[in-house]
Amino acid sequence: MITSIFLACVLFAVSAIHLIWAAGYAWPCADRQTLLRTVVGNPNLKAFPSAGLTFAAALAIAAAGLFALLAGGSISLAQPRWLLISGLAVLAAVFLARGVSSYTIMRIWSRPDEPFATLDRRYYAPLCLIIGTGFGWLLWQSLG
């Protein structure tokens, strides 16, 4: 299924970027402080999240990519149907909530740093909405 392969490719790419950051690189920024302001945007943080936390995020994102492939039938595991349905519902909800939060009152309360705030509204949040919608579509297909 095209949707599952698309989601997996996007999620694996995002996971790879997180692995680069976990290894200590600041790509695509010049330094870690700029990276912090660009991809985290939390004015209360003074340092980029730890390598362990960033690595865990990379693993979680890659696992979501594997789940997309599982839902699309590109890979198969002996898992109960309810686990697939539940996982797709959770992933759709998480990504949609992340995307929507950037355009709601929640964003006003958190007051993220620039350039994260602008990048979030233009790129990060729409990407999360696309991913969440993709998982919603896979969920719909799995229910049918």
C-alpha positions as CSV (number, residue, x, y, z in Angstrom):
1,M,0.0,0.0,0.0
2,I,1.4,3.4,-1.0
3,T,0.3,5.1,2.2
4,S,2.2,2.7,4.4
5,I,5.3,2.9,2.3
6,F,5.2,6.7,2.2
7,L,4.7,6.9,6.0
8,A,7.5,4.4,6.6
9,C,9.9,6.4,4.4
10,V,9.1,9.7,6.0
11,L,9.3,8.2,9.5
12,F,12.6,6.4,8.8
13,A,14.1,9.6,7.5
14,V,13.0,11.5,10.6
15,S,14.4,8.7,12.7
16,A,17.7,8.9,10.9
17,I,17.9,12.6,11.6
18,H,17.3,12.0,15.3
19,L,20.1,9.4,15.2
20,I,22.4,12.0,13.8
21,W,21.5,14.4,16.6
22,A,21.9,11.6,19.2
23,A,25.5,11.0,17.9
24,G,26.2,14.7,18.7
25,Y,26.0,16.3,15.4
26,A,24.1,19.6,15.0
27,W,23.1,19.1,11.3
28,P,21.6,21.1,9.7
29,C,22.6,23.8,12.0
30,A,26.1,25.2,12.8
31,D,26.0,24.3,16.5
32,R,23.9,22.6,19.2
33,Q,22.5,25.8,20.6
34,T,21.1,26.8,17.2
35,L,19.8,23.3,16.8
36,L,18.1,23.6,20.1
37,R,16.3,26.8,19.1
38,T,15.5,25.3,15.6
39,V,14.1,21.9,16.5
40,V,13.1,22.1,20.1
41,G,12.2,25.7,20.7
42,N,11.7,25.5,24.5
43,P,13.1,28.7,26.0
44,N,13.5,26.9,29.4
45,L,16.0,24.4,28.0
46,K,19.6,25.4,28.0
47,A,21.0,22.3,26.3
48,F,19.9,19.9,23.6
49,P,18.2,16.8,25.0
50,S,20.5,14.0,26.0
51,A,21.9,11.5,23.5
52,G,19.9,8.7,25.3
53,L,16.6,10.6,25.1
54,T,17.2,11.6,21.4
55,F,18.1,8.0,20.6
56,A,14.9,6.8,22.3
57,A,12.9,9.3,20.2
58,A,14.7,7.9,17.1
59,L,13.7,4.3,18.0
60,A,10.1,5.3,18.7
61,I,9.8,7.1,15.4
62,A,11.4,4.1,13.6
63,A,8.9,1.8,15.4
64,A,6.1,3.9,14.0
65,G,7.5,3.4,10.5
66,L,7.6,-0.3,11.1
67,F,4.0,-0.2,12.3
68,A,3.1,1.6,9.0
69,L,4.7,-1.2,7.0
70,L,2.9,-3.8,9.1
71,A,-0.4,-2.1,8.5
72,G,0.2,-2.0,4.8
73,G,1.2,-5.7,4.6
74,S,4.8,-5.0,3.5
75,I,5.9,-6.9,6.6
76,S,4.1,-9.5,8.6
77,L,4.2,-10.6,12.2
78,A,1.9,-12.9,14.2
79,Q,0.1,-10.3,16.2
80,P,-3.5,-10.1,17.3
81,R,-5.7,-7.9,15.2
82,W,-6.6,-5.7,18.2
83,L,-3.0,-4.8,18.6
84,L,-2.7,-3.5,15.0
85,I,-6.0,-1.6,15.3
86,S,-5.0,-0.1,18.7
87,G,-1.6,0.8,17.6
88,L,-2.9,2.6,14.5
89,A,-5.4,4.5,16.5
90,V,-2.8,5.6,19.0
91,L,-0.4,6.7,16.3
92,A,-3.1,8.6,14.4
93,A,-4.1,10.3,17.6
94,V,-0.6,11.2,18.7
95,F,0.5,12.7,15.4
96,L,-2.8,14.5,14.8
97,A,-2.7,16.0,18.4
98,R,0.9,17.1,17.8
99,G,0.0,18.7,14.6
100,V,-3.2,20.4,15.8
101,S,-1.5,21.7,19.0
102,S,0.7,24.1,17.0
103,Y,-2.3,26.0,15.8
104,T,-4.2,26.1,19.1
105,I,-4.2,28.0,22.4
106,M,-1.6,25.4,23.7
107,R,1.0,27.1,21.4
108,I,0.3,30.5,22.9
109,W,0.9,29.2,26.4
110,S,4.2,27.6,25.6
111,R,5.7,30.5,23.7
112,P,8.3,28.6,21.7
113,D,11.6,30.3,20.6
114,E,12.2,31.3,17.1
115,P,13.0,29.9,14.6
116,F,11.2,26.9,15.9
117,A,7.8,28.6,16.2
118,T,7.8,29.6,12.5
119,L,9.2,26.3,11.3
120,D,6.7,24.4,13.4
121,R,3.7,26.2,11.9
122,R,5.1,25.9,8.3
123,Y,6.7,22.4,8.3
124,Y,6.7,20.4,11.5
125,A,3.0,20.6,12.4
126,P,1.8,20.1,8.8
127,L,4.0,17.0,8.5
128,C,2.6,15.6,11.8
129,L,-0.9,16.3,10.4
130,I,-0.1,14.4,7.2
131,I,1.4,11.5,9.2
132,G,-1.6,11.4,11.6
133,T,-4.0,11.4,8.6
134,G,-2.0,8.6,7.0
135,F,-2.2,6.5,10.1
136,G,-5.9,7.3,10.3
137,W,-6.3,6.1,6.7
138,L,-4.4,2.9,7.5
139,L,-6.7,2.4,10.5
140,W,-9.8,2.9,8.3
141,Q,-8.4,0.4,5.8
142,S,-7.7,-2.1,8.6
143,L,-11.2,-1.8,9.9
144,G,-12.8,-2.5,6.5
